């Protein structure tokens, strides 16, 4: 409803301002901005619809497994501690 009101109010405001007077260049700029605003509102509406559709697909009949808690393995106490050197070349 809010989007519809915006799409209706913007052109009416533009026409009211045009009727108050002014030169042709100001009218052109104003009408161009109104057209840009209408185009942006249209793109926003399409994006909102796509987001709604994606949300519906994401939440309908999800077959994802539940998250299961798996405790971490016990820490090796000797990890990172110096050890006796073991020669790798036995020749």
Protein Blocks (a to p, Z undefined) as FASTA:
>chain_A
ZZmmmmmmmmmmmmmmmmngpcfklmmmmmmmmmmmmmmmmmmmmmmmmmmmmmmmmmgo
pabdcddddddddddfkgoiacddddfblZZ
